[in-house]
Amino acid sequence: MLPSGEVVAAAEGAAADVVVKLTPGVLVRLAARDDVAWKEVAITGDTEFATALDYLCKNLRWDIGEDLSRVFGDIAAHRMVRGAEALDRWRAQAQESIARALAEYWTEEDPLLAKARAVEQFNRGVDALRDDVARLEKRIEQLASRLARDKNPT
């Protein structure tokens, strides 16, 4: 890296300043802007350079409209970008609708998932049973100690 901040090609056989190790799955998650995926990326080497790269990867956004305008012109590029954004919004809405439909199907039609209300009711039942068992244990202890006193009066 030059003092101006520009990156230049390293000499052949030179050691890497920074090594970034990630799997293809993590790369796809990073491309989808999944910030949690950064925890699975292993970065070693020059920490200052690695920190700068990390900052760039998290904050640098590609202005695709600018690049498309050089090839197709400003108006066509603008329409392409807006069309892609609309398609992405549709994809997100469709994905959410499908997830909700599957959740409803698996809770109502073919119960694979428990409803929140049923889980809460089950938890309340478990808590009540635990309390009842604790009271029963105390009562048994009291009866056992009373029985022991009655058998061995001092």
C-alpha positions, 0 to 999 in steps of 0.5 A: 500500500502506498502512503497515499492509500492506494493499493499496488500489486506486490512483487512476485514471491512477496509475503502477504501483508494480510490473509483473509480466510473465508468459505464460499458460504460466508462469502455469499452471506457477506454479499447479502449484507449479513453482518454476523458473517464477519465473525466467521472470517479469519483475518491475519497479518498487518492489523492496521491494514486488516482494519482498513480493509475491514472498514472498506468492506463494511462501508464501501458501496458500489454505485452500479448506476454510475457504471451502467450510465457509462455503458447505457446512458444516464436514463437507461441506467437510472431505470435499470437501477430502479427496476433492480431495486423494485425487484429486490423489494418484491423478492424480500416481500415474497420471501417474508410472505412465504415464511409466514405462510409456511409458519402458519401451515406448520402451526395450523394445518400440519402441526410441526411448530408449536404456537406461542400460546401453547408453549406458554401454557405448557411452561405454566403447567410445568412450573405449577407441577414443579411447585406442586412436587416441591410442596409434596416433598416438604409435606412428605419430609414433615410426615416422615419426621413426625413419624420418626418422633412418634416411634422414638419418643425421648 
